[in-house]
Amino acid sequence: MNIISAGLSGFALGGSLIIAIGAQNAFIMRQGLLRRHVFLLCLICAVSDATLIAAGVGGMGTIVSQSETLILLVTLGGALFLGSYAVLAFRRAARPAAMVAGAPQSLSLKAAVLTCLAFTFLNPHVYLDTVLLVGSLSAGFEGSERLAYGAGAITASFVWFFGLGYGARLLAPIFARPAAWRVLDGLIGLVMSALALGLLWTAVGKF
């Protein structure tokens, strides 16, 4: 396999893992609709993914997978955070008129950055996808091909997050209506709740 093929393999895997609807994607989409701090938040998500992928390709995936305590702590912390955010999303859905594009009630820069970092690093699925899965599959490549594989996966993250963040504004005319925000926040609340319950179920299964 040549460098180009290895890079495309990494891009395809990275893209297939990141496109799934999850907490981080829902948050970026919402901020994109609001047009609030989009570039910085997309950059944080992409760079965070790049760092984790590089660590996985570099061999950290094997180390992390052997620490059950670390995985359990991250799982419980992620469940707590996602559950809390689900409650906030349901509260927003109950009062959609208070949430319009550019409204002062939207998150401040500091709050948005901290929330984005929490969605990224308190979600154990991020580590499973980037560090463990991408990292373990990189073992099938050597030398420059392995680097190209990692670079392909990293590129997929940048393309996805910036595409999602800036592409979301194309839906702005729809979300000019409060009812649309009610539906979006209701769906976000359901996604966050499902993820939180899934993490709790995983944690219980470890005892």
MDTraj code that builds the backbone (N, CA, C; nanometers):
import mdtraj as md
import numpy as np

residues = "MET ASN ILE ILE SER ALA GLY LEU SER GLY PHE ALA LEU GLY GLY SER LEU ILE ILE ALA ILE GLY ALA GLN ASN ALA PHE ILE MET ARG GLN GLY LEU LEU ARG ARG HIS VAL PHE LEU LEU CYS LEU ILE CYS ALA VAL SER ASP ALA THR LEU ILE ALA ALA GLY VAL GLY GLY MET GLY THR ILE VAL SER GLN SER GLU THR LEU ILE LEU LEU VAL THR LEU GLY GLY ALA LEU PHE LEU GLY SER TYR ALA VAL LEU ALA PHE ARG ARG ALA ALA ARG PRO ALA ALA MET VAL ALA GLY ALA PRO GLN SER LEU SER LEU LYS ALA ALA VAL LEU THR CYS LEU ALA PHE THR PHE LEU ASN PRO HIS VAL TYR LEU ASP THR VAL LEU LEU VAL GLY SER LEU SER ALA GLY PHE GLU GLY SER GLU ARG LEU ALA TYR GLY ALA GLY ALA ILE THR ALA SER PHE VAL TRP PHE PHE GLY LEU GLY TYR GLY ALA ARG LEU LEU ALA PRO ILE PHE ALA ARG PRO ALA ALA TRP ARG VAL LEU ASP GLY LEU ILE GLY LEU VAL MET SER ALA LEU ALA LEU GLY LEU LEU TRP THR ALA VAL GLY LYS PHE".split()
xyz = np.array([
    [0.0855, -0.1202, 0.0000],
    [0.0000, 0.0000, 0.0000],
    [0.0887, 0.1247, 0.0000],
    [0.0582, 0.2225, -0.0890],
    [0.1387, 0.3434, -0.0941],
    [0.0868, 0.4498, 0.0013],
    [0.1571, 0.5636, 0.0043],
    [0.1231, 0.6707, 0.0985],
    [-0.0173, 0.7256, 0.0738],
    [-0.0535, 0.7448, -0.0532],
    [-0.1856, 0.8004, -0.0851],
    [-0.2964, 0.7072, -0.0371],
    [-0.2801, 0.5791, -0.0627],
    [-0.3814, 0.4812, -0.0204],
    [-0.3936, 0.4774, 0.1313],
    [-0.2783, 0.4865, 0.1998],
    [-0.2800, 0.4860, 0.3460],
    [-0.3513, 0.6101, 0.3986],
    [-0.3244, 0.7251, 0.3368],
    [-0.3896, 0.8488, 0.3777],
    [-0.5397, 0.8442, 0.3571],
    [-0.5822, 0.7878, 0.2428],
    [-0.7249, 0.7755, 0.2146],
    [-0.7920, 0.6792, 0.3120],
    [-0.7205, 0.5752, 0.3510],
    [-0.7745, 0.4799, 0.4483],
    [-0.7980, 0.5490, 0.5822],
    [-0.7006, 0.6294, 0.6240],
    [-0.7148, 0.7040, 0.7490],
    [-0.8285, 0.8045, 0.7415],
    [-0.8408, 0.8720, 0.6268],
    [-0.9475, 0.9711, 0.6086],
    [-1.0843, 0.9034, 0.6146],
    [-1.0970, 0.7887, 0.5477],
    [-1.2248, 0.7175, 0.5452],
    [-1.2646, 0.6689, 0.6844],
    [-1.1683, 0.6141, 0.7579],
    [-1.1985, 0.5664, 0.8929],
    [-1.2332, 0.6824, 0.9853],
    [-1.1509, 0.7874, 0.9814],
    [-1.1762, 0.9034, 1.0662],
    [-1.3119, 0.9650, 1.0384],
    [-1.3460, 0.9757, 0.9083],
    [-1.4746, 1.0324, 0.8718],
    [-1.5913, 0.9485, 0.9168],
    [-1.5793, 0.8167, 0.9019],
    [-1.6892, 0.7279, 0.9399],
    [-1.7140, 0.7290, 1.0897],
    [-1.6087, 0.7505, 1.1690],
    [-1.6236, 0.7526, 1.3137],
    [-1.6815, 0.8833, 1.3643],
    [-1.6450, 0.9940, 1.3006],
    [-1.6802, 1.1249, 1.3547],
    [-1.8180, 1.1731, 1.3111],
    [-1.8705, 1.1202, 1.2000],
    [-1.9973, 1.1701, 1.1465],
    [-2.1164, 1.1290, 1.2316],
    [-2.1030, 1.0226, 1.3085],
    [-2.2145, 0.9780, 1.3922],
    [-2.2652, 1.0918, 1.4808],
    [-2.3972, 1.1038, 1.4941],
    [-2.4564, 1.2105, 1.5757],
    [-2.4201, 1.1877, 1.7216],
    [-2.3563, 1.2855, 1.7812],
    [-2.3167, 1.2741, 1.9207],
    [-2.3197, 1.4094, 1.9884],
    [-2.2762, 1.4116, 2.1125],
    [-2.2831, 1.5336, 2.1923],
    [-2.2003, 1.6459, 2.1310],
    [-2.0778, 1.6150, 2.0916],
    [-1.9884, 1.7163, 2.0378],
    [-2.0431, 1.7742, 1.9076],
    [-2.0905, 1.6871, 1.8180],
    [-2.1447, 1.7342, 1.6910],
    [-2.2706, 1.8187, 1.7111],
    [-2.3561, 1.7769, 1.8041],
    [-2.4791, 1.8520, 1.8310],
    [-2.4457, 1.9920, 1.8828],
    [-2.3433, 2.0001, 1.9682],
    [-2.3032, 2.1298, 2.0228],
    [-2.2482, 2.2207, 1.9137],
    [-2.1624, 2.1668, 1.8278],
    [-2.1044, 2.2470, 1.7197],
    [-2.2126, 2.2932, 1.6224],
    [-2.3070, 2.2056, 1.5937],
    [-2.4164, 2.2431, 1.5039],
    [-2.4984, 2.3567, 1.5625],
    [-2.5255, 2.3484, 1.6909],
    [-2.6049, 2.4521, 1.7568],
    [-2.5318, 2.5861, 1.7556],
    [-2.4028, 2.5846, 1.7844],
    [-2.3251, 2.7078, 1.7822],
    [-2.3145, 2.7624, 1.6401],
    [-2.3087, 2.6723, 1.5420],
    [-2.3055, 2.7167, 1.4038],
    [-2.4337, 2.7864, 1.3640],
    [-2.5456, 2.7348, 1.4116],
    [-2.6738, 2.7985, 1.3835],
    [-2.6821, 2.9361, 1.4478],
    [-2.6247, 2.9474, 1.5671],
    [-2.6249, 3.0750, 1.6385],
    [-2.5173, 3.1705, 1.5859],
    [-2.4210, 3.1139, 1.5090],
    [-2.3074, 3.1916, 1.4573],
    [-2.2282, 3.2553, 1.5706],
    [-2.2023, 3.1747, 1.6724],
    [-2.1314, 3.2223, 1.7909],
    [-2.0033, 3.1411, 1.8112],
    [-1.8880, 3.2070, 1.8009],
    [-1.7574, 3.1470, 1.8296],
    [-1.7303, 3.0234, 1.7430],
    [-1.7822, 3.0232, 1.6215],
    [-1.7769, 2.9022, 1.5378],
    [-1.6337, 2.8611, 1.5051],
    [-1.5528, 2.9544, 1.4573],
    [-1.4170, 2.9176, 1.4139],
    [-1.3360, 2.8593, 1.5290],
    [-1.3377, 2.9260, 1.6431],
    [-1.2577, 2.8803, 1.7568],
    [-1.3039, 2.7435, 1.8055],
    [-1.4346, 2.7230, 1.8151],
    [-1.4872, 2.5955, 1.8638],
    [-1.4559, 2.4818, 1.7667],
    [-1.4698, 2.5077, 1.6369],
    [-1.4346, 2.4061, 1.5372],
    [-1.2855, 2.3742, 1.5447],
    [-1.2047, 2.4766, 1.5647],
    [-1.0603, 2.4564, 1.5741],
    [-1.0249, 2.3742, 1.6973],
    [-1.0907, 2.4028, 1.8099],
    [-1.0651, 2.3268, 1.9332],
    [-1.0981, 2.1790, 1.9121],
    [-1.2136, 2.1513, 1.8518],
    [-1.2537, 2.0119, 1.8286],
    [-1.1566, 1.9414, 1.7354],
    [-1.1189, 2.0086, 1.6268],
    [-1.0306, 1.9461, 1.5286],
    [-0.8911, 1.9233, 1.5848],
    [-0.8376, 2.0229, 1.6556],
    [-0.7035, 2.0090, 1.7137],
    [-0.7026, 1.9037, 1.8238],
    [-0.8107, 1.8985, 1.9017],
    [-0.8209, 1.7961, 2.0065],
    [-0.8204, 1.6566, 1.9448],
    [-0.8987, 1.6394, 1.8397],
    [-0.9003, 1.5116, 1.7687],
    [-0.7614, 1.4788, 1.7141],
    [-0.6983, 1.5794, 1.6552],
    [-0.5655, 1.5581, 1.5972],
    [-0.4663, 1.5128, 1.7034],
    [-0.4738, 1.5738, 1.8216],
    [-0.3830, 1.5374, 1.9310],
    [-0.4057, 1.3935, 1.9763],
    [-0.5331, 1.3566, 1.9919],
    [-0.5664, 1.2214, 2.0365],
    [-0.5304, 1.1167, 1.9310],
    [-0.5554, 1.1503, 1.8043],
    [-0.5206, 1.0572, 1.6961],
    [-0.3692, 1.0373, 1.6903],
    [-0.2949, 1.1478, 1.7020],
    [-0.1488, 1.1380, 1.6999],
    [-0.0990, 1.0521, 1.8156],
    [-0.1639, 1.0688, 1.9325],
    [-0.1250, 0.9879, 2.0483],
    [-0.1549, 0.8408, 2.0235],
    [-0.2710, 0.8134, 1.9632],
    [-0.3075, 0.6754, 1.9348],
    [-0.2143, 0.6109, 1.8345],
    [-0.1867, 0.6836, 1.7257],
    [-0.0958, 0.6322, 1.6233],
    [0.0445, 0.6148, 1.6805],
    [0.0784, 0.7001, 1.7786],
    [0.2099, 0.6924, 1.8414],
    [0.2240, 0.5802, 1.9417],
    [0.1129, 0.5115, 1.9732],
    [0.1211, 0.3957, 2.0617],
    [0.0526, 0.4087, 2.1956],
    [-0.0084, 0.5255, 2.2244],
    [-0.0712, 0.5436, 2.3549],
    [-0.1972, 0.4609, 2.3704],
    [-0.2584, 0.4215, 2.2590],
    [-0.3809, 0.3437, 2.2660],
    [-0.3653, 0.2176, 2.3477],
    [-0.2516, 0.1533, 2.3340],
    [-0.2266, 0.0305, 2.4093],
    [-0.2195, 0.0583, 2.5588],
    [-0.1564, 0.1705, 2.5973],
    [-0.1412, 0.2054, 2.7386],
    [-0.2765, 0.2370, 2.8021],
    [-0.3574, 0.3200, 2.7322],
    [-0.4869, 0.3614, 2.7854],
    [-0.5804, 0.2420, 2.8027],
    [-0.5779, 0.1505, 2.7064],
    [-0.6687, 0.0363, 2.7110],
    [-0.6433, -0.0539, 2.8309],
    [-0.5249, -0.0438, 2.8916],
    [-0.4899, -0.1286, 3.0049],
    [-0.5284, -0.0667, 3.1393],
    [-0.5766, 0.0579, 3.1383],
    [-0.6139, 0.1260, 3.2623],
    [-0.7657, 0.1277, 3.2781],
    [-0.8205, 0.0248, 3.3418],
    [-0.9656, 0.0170, 3.3603],
    [-1.0171, 0.1270, 3.4530],
    [-0.9361, 0.1650, 3.5509],
    [-0.9770, 0.2706, 3.6443],
    [-0.9941, 0.4028, 3.5722],
    [-0.8984, 0.4365, 3.4855],
    [-0.9056, 0.5613, 3.4101],
    [-1.0280, 0.5624, 3.3200],
    [-1.0527, 0.4524, 3.2513],
    [-1.1682, 0.4440, 3.1626],
    [-1.2987, 0.4576, 3.2406],
    [-1.3050, 0.3964, 3.3595],
    [-1.4257, 0.4035, 3.4419],
    [-1.4517, 0.5463, 3.4893],
    [-1.3471, 0.6152, 3.5341],
    [-1.3624, 0.7531, 3.5821],
    [-1.4102, 0.8455, 3.4709],
    [-1.3517, 0.8307, 3.3541],
    [-1.3925, 0.9130, 3.2407],
    [-1.5374, 0.8818, 3.2015],
    [-1.5745, 0.7555, 3.2080],
    [-1.7105, 0.7146, 3.1733],
    [-1.8134, 0.7770, 3.2682],
    [-1.7867, 0.7713, 3.3989],
    [-1.8788, 0.8291, 3.4977],
    [-1.8854, 0.9816, 3.4845],
    [-1.7692, 1.0435, 3.4658],
    [-1.7669, 1.1888, 3.4490],
    [-1.8421, 1.2313, 3.3243],
    [-1.8254, 1.1562, 3.2167],
    [-1.8959, 1.1870, 3.0932],
    [-2.0454, 1.1721, 3.1079],
    [-2.0893, 1.0690, 3.1785],
    [-2.2321, 1.0468, 3.1996],
    [-2.2944, 1.1610, 3.2786],
    [-2.2249, 1.2062, 3.3822],
    [-2.2743, 1.3162, 3.4648],
    [-2.2860, 1.4447, 3.3839],
    [-2.1839, 1.4740, 3.3057],
    [-2.1847, 1.5970, 3.2266],
    [-2.2941, 1.5934, 3.1203],
    [-2.3036, 1.4818, 3.0470],
    [-2.4037, 1.4714, 2.9413],
    [-2.5450, 1.4767, 2.9974],
    [-2.5653, 1.4153, 3.1141],
    [-2.6963, 1.4209, 3.1770],
    [-2.7345, 1.5632, 3.2146],
    [-2.6379, 1.6386, 3.2672],
    [-2.6632, 1.7785, 3.3047],
    [-2.6969, 1.8626, 3.1825],
    [-2.6230, 1.8406, 3.0734],
    [-2.6490, 1.9182, 2.9526],
    [-2.7847, 1.8814, 2.8919],
    [-2.8244, 1.7548, 2.9080],
    [-2.9558, 1.7126, 2.8581],
    [-3.0669, 1.7897, 2.9279],
    [-3.0520, 1.8086, 3.0590],
    [-3.1512, 1.8843, 3.1349],
    [-3.1593, 2.0278, 3.0829],
    [-3.0435, 2.0888, 3.0574],
    [-3.0419, 2.2259, 3.0050],
    [-3.1082, 2.2331, 2.8678],
    [-3.0837, 2.1319, 2.7833],
    [-3.1431, 2.1311, 2.6499],
    [-3.2952, 2.1203, 2.6588],
    [-3.3445, 2.0366, 2.7478],
    [-3.4905, 2.0220, 2.7641],
    [-3.5522, 2.1517, 2.8186],
    [-3.4785, 2.2197, 2.9040],
    [-3.5290, 2.3478, 2.9570],
    [-3.5378, 2.4512, 2.8448],
    [-3.4368, 2.4525, 2.7555],
    [-3.4417, 2.5445, 2.6420],
    [-3.5568, 2.5095, 2.5486],
    [-3.5810, 2.3795, 2.5301],
    [-3.6893, 2.3365, 2.4426],
    [-3.8253, 2.3797, 2.4968],
    [-3.8360, 2.3907, 2.6293],
    [-3.9615, 2.4325, 2.6909],
    [-3.9848, 2.5827, 2.6753],
    [-3.8757, 2.6570, 2.6448],
    [-3.8870, 2.8026, 2.6269],
    [-3.8155, 2.8442, 2.4988],
    [-3.8606, 2.7973, 2.3832],
    [-3.7893, 2.8231, 2.2576],
    [-3.7847, 2.9684, 2.2169],
    [-3.8811, 3.0477, 2.2596],
    [-3.8836, 3.1883, 2.2196],
    [-3.7631, 3.2639, 2.2724],
    [-3.7005, 3.2117, 2.3785],
    [-3.5858, 3.2800, 2.4375],
    [-3.4565, 3.2514, 2.3623],
    [-3.4644, 3.1671, 2.2566],
    [-3.3435, 3.1258, 2.1887],
    [-3.3532, 3.1558, 2.0403],
    [-3.3021, 3.2705, 1.9995],
    [-3.2970, 3.3054, 1.8582],
    [-3.1531, 3.3363, 1.8226],
    [-3.1213, 3.3272, 1.6935],
    [-2.9835, 3.3455, 1.6494],
    [-2.9276, 3.4786, 1.6961],
    [-2.8120, 3.4748, 1.7600],
    [-2.7452, 3.5949, 1.8059],
    [-2.7984, 3.6503, 1.9351],
    [-2.8850, 3.5776, 2.0019],
    [-2.9445, 3.6268, 2.1256],
    [-2.8397, 3.6398, 2.2337],
    [-2.8527, 3.7391, 2.3229],
    [-2.7548, 3.7567, 2.4290],
    [-2.7526, 3.6405, 2.5272],
    [-2.8597, 3.5557, 2.5252],
    [-2.8635, 3.4424, 2.6176],
    [-2.7693, 3.3301, 2.5752],
    [-2.7127, 3.3397, 2.4536],
    [-2.6236, 3.2344, 2.4077],
    [-2.4954, 3.2365, 2.4896],
    [-2.4190, 3.1295, 2.4842],
    [-2.3005, 3.1139, 2.5678],
    [-2.1945, 3.2201, 2.5401],
    [-2.1290, 3.2633, 2.6462],
    [-2.0162, 3.3536, 2.6306],
    [-1.8992, 3.2754, 2.5724],
    [-1.7948, 3.3446, 2.5306],
    [-1.6790, 3.2771, 2.4725],
    [-1.6177, 3.1786, 2.5708],
    [-1.5982, 3.2215, 2.6940],
    [-1.5377, 3.1342, 2.7952],
    [-1.6235, 3.0117, 2.8206],
    [-1.7542, 3.0329, 2.8369],
    [-1.8451, 2.9213, 2.8635],
    [-1.8506, 2.8252, 2.7446],
    [-1.8493, 2.8813, 2.6233],
    [-1.8540, 2.7975, 2.5033],
    [-1.7281, 2.7118, 2.4914],
    [-1.6120, 2.7720, 2.5189],
    [-1.4858, 2.6982, 2.5103],
    [-1.4811, 2.5873, 2.6148],
    [-1.5202, 2.6194, 2.7386],
    [-1.5186, 2.5179, 2.8448],
    [-1.6163, 2.4050, 2.8150],
    [-1.7339, 2.4394, 2.7623],
    [-1.8322, 2.3377, 2.7272],
    [-1.7795, 2.2490, 2.6147],
    [-1.7163, 2.3110, 2.5168],
    [-1.6601, 2.2366, 2.4047],
    [-1.5516, 2.1397, 2.4522],
    [-1.4653, 2.1864, 2.5404],
    [-1.3594, 2.1009, 2.5941],
    [-1.4183, 1.9859, 2.6754],
    [-1.5254, 2.0146, 2.7493],
    [-1.5897, 1.9100, 2.8286],
    [-1.6510, 1.8042, 2.7378],
    [-1.7197, 1.8473, 2.6320],
    [-1.7778, 1.7522, 2.5382],
    [-1.6701, 1.6653, 2.4739],
    [-1.5535, 1.7236, 2.4558],
    [-1.4454, 1.6513, 2.3897],
    [-1.3775, 1.5519, 2.4822],
    [-1.3365, 1.5988, 2.5999],
    [-1.2502, 1.5152, 2.6845],
    [-1.3234, 1.4382, 2.7946],
    [-1.4534, 1.4672, 2.8155],
    [-1.5305, 1.3894, 2.9122],
    [-1.6126, 1.2803, 2.8448],
    [-1.5934, 1.2651, 2.7153],
    [-1.6658, 1.1628, 2.6410],
    [-1.5719, 1.0455, 2.6122],
    [-1.5916, 0.9334, 2.6804],
    [-1.5014, 0.8190, 2.6601],
    [-1.5013, 0.7655, 2.5176],
    [-1.6115, 0.7903, 2.4434],
    [-1.6159, 0.7431, 2.3052],
    [-1.5094, 0.8120, 2.2200],
    [-1.4717, 0.9342, 2.2583],
    [-1.3667, 1.0048, 2.1856],
    [-1.2361, 0.9275, 2.1945],
    [-1.2067, 0.8770, 2.3131],
    [-1.0833, 0.8010, 2.3327],
    [-1.0911, 0.6652, 2.2628],
    [-1.2092, 0.6045, 2.2679],
    [-1.2256, 0.4745, 2.2027],
    [-1.2059, 0.4873, 2.0517],
    [-1.2605, 0.5949, 1.9942],
    [-1.2521, 0.6133, 1.8487],
    [-1.1127, 0.6571, 1.8041],
    [-1.0606, 0.7618, 1.8675],
    [-0.9356, 0.8212, 1.8202],
    [-0.8114, 0.7478, 1.8698],
    [-0.8016, 0.7326, 2.0019],
    [-0.6799, 0.6741, 2.0590],
    [-0.6750, 0.5230, 2.0378],
    [-0.7847, 0.4548, 2.0720],
    [-0.7823, 0.3083, 2.0689],
    [-0.8039, 0.2512, 1.9284],
    [-0.9164, 0.2867, 1.8644],
    [-0.9480, 0.2253, 1.7363],
    [-0.8537, 0.2722, 1.6247],
    [-0.8465, 0.4047, 1.6058],
    [-0.7571, 0.4563, 1.5016],
    [-0.6126, 0.4172, 1.5310],
    [-0.5761, 0.4251, 1.6586],
    [-0.4395, 0.3916, 1.6972],
    [-0.4061, 0.2461, 1.6731],
    [-0.4990, 0.1564, 1.7091],
    [-0.4715, 0.0138, 1.6922],
    [-0.4644, -0.0254, 1.5453],
    [-0.5520, 0.0319, 1.4629],
    [-0.5517, -0.0014, 1.3203],
    [-0.4296, 0.0552, 1.2483],
    [-0.3685, 0.1567, 1.3079],
    [-0.2480, 0.2133, 1.2454],
    [-0.1312, 0.1152, 1.2519],
    [-0.1457, 0.0117, 1.3365],
    [-0.0387, -0.0870, 1.3478],
    [-0.0175, -0.1637, 1.2177],
    [-0.1167, -0.1573, 1.1283],
    [-0.1045, -0.2253, 0.9998],
    [-0.0209, -0.1490, 0.8999],
    [0.0265, -0.0315, 0.9387],
    [0.1090, 0.0507, 0.8501],
    [0.2449, 0.0736, 0.9139],
    [0.3410, 0.1035, 0.8315],
    [0.4754, 0.1291, 0.8827],
    [0.5332, 0.2548, 0.8191],
    [0.6220, 0.3202, 0.8940],
    [0.6956, 0.4345, 0.8414],
    [0.6088, 0.5466, 0.7902],
    [0.6377, 0.5923, 0.6677],
    [0.5665, 0.7056, 0.6089],
    [0.4196, 0.6736, 0.5847],
    [0.3876, 0.5478, 0.5595],
    [0.2473, 0.5104, 0.5385],
    [0.1671, 0.5275, 0.6670],
    [0.2281, 0.4974, 0.7796],
    [0.1609, 0.5147, 0.9084],
    [0.1364, 0.6626, 0.9353],
    [0.2339, 0.7452, 0.9020],
    [0.2159, 0.8897, 0.9179],
    [0.1045, 0.9404, 0.8270],
    [0.1008, 0.8903, 0.7031],
    [-0.0034, 0.9317, 0.6092],
    [-0.1411, 0.8874, 0.6581],
    [-0.1485, 0.7685, 0.7168],
    [-0.2742, 0.7173, 0.7723],
    [-0.3241, 0.8086, 0.8835],
    [-0.2355, 0.8462, 0.9746],
    [-0.2726, 0.9374, 1.0820],
    [-0.3123, 1.0739, 1.0299],
    [-0.2380, 1.1235, 0.9300],
    [-0.2686, 1.2544, 0.8716],
    [-0.4049, 1.2523, 0.8035],
    [-0.4389, 1.1399, 0.7408],
    [-0.5692, 1.1280, 0.6753],
    [-0.6829, 1.1342, 0.7761],
    [-0.6663, 1.0653, 0.8890],
    [-0.7690, 1.0670, 0.9931],
    [-0.7839, 1.2071, 1.0531],
    [-0.6713, 1.2755, 1.0710],
    [-0.6742, 1.4125, 1.1248],
    [-0.7427, 1.5070, 1.0276],
    [-0.7134, 1.4926, 0.8991],
    [-0.7753, 1.5774, 0.7964],
    [-0.9269, 1.5608, 0.7971],
    [-0.9735, 1.4380, 0.8161],
    [-1.1179, 1.4127, 0.8197],
    [-1.1841, 1.4919, 0.9326],
    [-1.1163, 1.5018, 1.0470],
    [-1.1712, 1.5768, 1.1601],
    [-1.1838, 1.7252, 1.1265],
    [-1.0794, 1.7827, 1.0662],
    [-1.0843, 1.9244, 1.0292],
    [-1.1944, 1.9502, 0.9274],
    [-1.2039, 1.8655, 0.8257],
    [-1.3068, 1.8836, 0.7233],
    [-1.4467, 1.8744, 0.7843],
    [-1.4679, 1.7764, 0.8716],
    [-1.6000, 1.7566, 0.9290],
    [-1.6420, 1.8705, 1.0209],
    [-1.5575, 1.9076, 1.1158],
    [-1.5982, 2.0082, 1.2134],
    [-1.6206, 2.1449, 1.1497],
    [-1.5310, 2.1864, 1.0610],
    [-1.5512, 2.3166, 0.9972],
    [-1.6681, 2.3121, 0.8988],
    [-1.6883, 2.1974, 0.8342],
    [-1.8039, 2.1842, 0.7460],
    [-1.9341, 2.1896, 0.8237],
    [-1.9361, 2.1231, 0.9400],
    [-2.0560, 2.1229, 1.0232],
    [-2.0819, 2.2606, 1.0833],
    [-1.9771, 2.3227, 1.1367],
    [-1.9939, 2.4522, 1.2025],
    [-2.0416, 2.5616, 1.1083],
    [-1.9795, 2.5687, 0.9901],
    [-2.0162, 2.6746, 0.8959],
    [-2.1307, 2.6331, 0.8039],
    [-2.1496, 2.5027, 0.7853],
    [-2.2601, 2.4574, 0.7025],
    [-2.3937, 2.4695, 0.7729],
    [-2.3908, 2.4692, 0.9064],
    [-2.5154, 2.4766, 0.9833],
    [-2.5918, 2.6057, 0.9553],
    [-2.5192, 2.7131, 0.9227],
    [-2.5863, 2.8411, 0.9009],
    [-2.6758, 2.8398, 0.7770],
    [-2.6571, 2.7416, 0.6900],
    [-2.7448, 2.7305, 0.5743],
    [-2.8879, 2.6988, 0.6177],
    [-2.9009, 2.6451, 0.7396],
    [-3.0333, 2.6128, 0.7930],
    [-3.0931, 2.7294, 0.8718],
    [-3.0217, 2.8429, 0.8756],
    [-3.0661, 2.9572, 0.9554],
    [-3.2092, 3.0019, 0.9257],
    [-3.2521, 3.0072, 0.7972],
    [-3.3917, 3.0501, 0.7716],
    [-3.4945, 2.9622, 0.8425],
    [-3.4649, 2.8327, 0.8525],
    [-3.5578, 2.7426, 0.9214],
    [-3.5626, 2.7732, 1.0699],
    [-3.4443, 2.8038, 1.1261],
    [-3.4362, 2.8262, 1.2700],
    [-3.4655, 2.9709, 1.3092],
    [-3.5219, 3.0472, 1.2166],
    [-3.5720, 3.1799, 1.2517],
    [-3.7009, 3.1667, 1.3317],
    [-3.7582, 3.0472, 1.3313],
    [-3.8828, 3.0214, 1.4056],
    [-3.8517, 2.9518, 1.5377],
    [-3.9109, 2.9986, 1.6469],
    [-3.8875, 2.9359, 1.7779],
    [-3.9200, 2.7866, 1.7803],
    [-4.0197, 2.7453, 1.7025],
    [-4.0599, 2.6046, 1.7022],
    [-3.9450, 2.5152, 1.6551],
    [-3.8644, 2.5655, 1.5617],
    [-3.7519, 2.4870, 1.5113],
    [-3.6482, 2.4655, 1.6215],
    [-3.6268, 2.5690, 1.7037],
    [-3.5341, 2.5549, 1.8164],
    [-3.5881, 2.4548, 1.9185],
    [-3.7214, 2.4528, 1.9335],
    [-3.7815, 2.3573, 2.0268],
    [-3.7504, 2.2137, 1.9829],
    [-3.7647, 2.1891, 1.8530],
    [-3.7371, 2.0556, 1.7997],
    [-3.5895, 2.0215, 1.8140],
    [-3.5013, 2.1151, 1.7763],
    [-3.3571, 2.0891, 1.7830],
    [-3.3130, 2.0609, 1.9260],
    [-3.3513, 2.1479, 2.0194],
    [-3.3093, 2.1287, 2.1575],
    [-3.3716, 2.0042, 2.2186],
    [-3.4948, 1.9717, 2.1751],
    [-3.5556, 1.8480, 2.2217],
    [-3.4765, 1.7264, 2.1749],
    [-3.4344, 1.7281, 2.0485],
    [-3.3536, 1.6183, 1.9946],
    [-3.2176, 1.6107, 2.0629],
    [-3.1575, 1.7280, 2.0859],
    [-3.0284, 1.7307, 2.1550],
    [-3.0423, 1.6718, 2.2944],
    [-3.1496, 1.7082, 2.3634],
    [-3.1738, 1.6548, 2.4969],
    [-3.1879, 1.5028, 2.4954],
    [-3.2572, 1.4515, 2.3936],
    [-3.2747, 1.3067, 2.3820],
    [-3.1418, 1.2367, 2.3534],
    [-3.0624, 1.2972, 2.2639],
    [-2.9318, 1.2384, 2.2304],
    [-2.8414, 1.2361, 2.3531],
    [-2.8366, 1.3491, 2.4246],
    [-2.7518, 1.3574, 2.5439],
    [-2.7979, 1.2569, 2.6506],
    [-2.9298, 1.2448, 2.6672],
    [-2.9833, 1.1514, 2.7664],
    [-2.9471, 1.0076, 2.7307],
    [-2.9618, 0.9739, 2.6030],
    [-2.9300, 0.8384, 2.5582],
    [-2.7818, 0.8075, 2.5781],
    [-2.6968, 0.9056, 2.5461],
    [-2.5528, 0.8856, 2.5635],
    [-2.5177, 0.8696, 2.7111],
    [-2.5781, 0.9528, 2.7961],
    [-2.5502, 0.9460, 2.9398],
    [-2.5933, 0.8116, 2.9972],
    [-2.7130, 0.7654, 2.9597],
    [-2.7610, 0.6363, 3.0082],
    [-2.6734, 0.5219, 2.9573],
    [-2.6285, 0.5353, 2.8321],
    [-2.5405, 0.4334, 2.7768],
    [-2.4083, 0.4246, 2.8523],
    [-2.3555, 0.5412, 2.8902],
    [-2.2299, 0.5431, 2.9658],
    [-2.2495, 0.4840, 3.1052],
    [-2.3626, 0.5181, 3.1690],
    [-2.3903, 0.4624, 3.3015],
    [-2.4050, 0.3101, 3.2951],
    [-2.4706, 0.2619, 3.1903],
    [-2.4865, 0.1181, 3.1743],
    [-2.3509, 0.0516, 3.1568],
    [-2.2629, 0.1181, 3.0823],
    [-2.1274, 0.0647, 3.0626],
    [-2.0516, 0.0614, 3.1948],
    [-2.0659, 0.1692, 3.2739],
    [-1.9955, 0.1772, 3.4010],
    [-2.0459, 0.0703, 3.4980],
    [-2.1788, 0.0506, 3.5026],
    [-2.2362, -0.0505, 3.5910],
    [-2.1853, -0.1893, 3.5530],
    [-2.1708, -0.2114, 3.4238],
    [-2.1245, -0.3412, 3.3783],
    [-1.9820, -0.3735, 3.4180],
    [-1.9069, -0.2698, 3.4585],
    [-1.7671, -0.2916, 3.4981],
    [-1.7541, -0.3318, 3.6439],
    [-1.8609, -0.3145, 3.7230],
    [-1.8541, -0.3497, 3.8641],
    [-1.8762, -0.4998, 3.8834],
])
top = md.Topology()
chain = top.add_chain()
for i, resn in enumerate(residues, 1):
    res = top.add_residue(resn, chain, resSeq=i)
    for name in ("N", "CA", "C"):
        top.add_atom(name, md.element.get_by_symbol(name[0]), res)
traj = md.Trajectory(xyz[None], top)
